[in-house]
């Protein structure tokens, strides 16, 4: 019979990394403030609380329940079922291409009426689990181990690309590379893989949708389509730049309030925050994100469980890439992909899944600290 793991509430209280929890809560609160300001123009009446904030609070409460449940369940139990979970999520990805809800040219969601669910978000956690399992059993230092990991990654990335969702596909690819590095894949092999990736860029350009190609072109020069694809980038740059050193003040930003910024509560939430809190406010937020990532990587470093090490590396890479892309995108330093800023952007699927990922890291931390002390 397979061993069942469990974590006592006493161990949770004694070995929890409280800095990680506090930083997560602070970032969530910053995000709520940004969502409230960004969506204030959607609310009825100046004094009414935006429905987006209320829904985000509900999702936040649900995320706390999920977080505690994962801590109690123990991350090792999730790793045991990584294979079946991955098969299920790939089947869901394929089903999404047939019966998924289409919006803005992409078929990424299941529409349940009262909320929309994006499977590629949940897939990120499951992908981290299955990569940890595979690369610990078959180290990616030879063709067999690398082939197994790449095959699994392809099974997830291909249907996501067909949705199409370039941003999430890149997240999965970055997670794969991070796990290879954490697992000790030789530099020569990593360099060879990078060379293959560069050689395939022309093919990648050919399979991109026209609007995706235009996003890359306007990243290089937004003025080639200032009223179309380049509009978002131009307005976002204006918002970030107009914030100056100290910002215009909470609720005093104009780009979002006057509807110059599209999707200010989701894709361009950092632009709204930048305009109102300025360079100093952004620096504080990025510092909090850096602390969070540092603590995740710290767990990856001191745990003796190789699977936990690789899982934490994958989760850190996932969060880092989305933070980097979302922030850089708002300043015109990266193409627009629509990736949410973790813990900031409005969205239930993203918030729940990030809470699940952070809980798995915290669970690995608790087990590692208990074994050490």
Order of alpha helices (4+ residues) and beta strands (2+ residues): alpha-alpha-alpha-alpha-alpha-beta-beta-beta-alpha-alpha-alpha-alpha-alpha-alpha-alpha-alpha-alpha-alpha
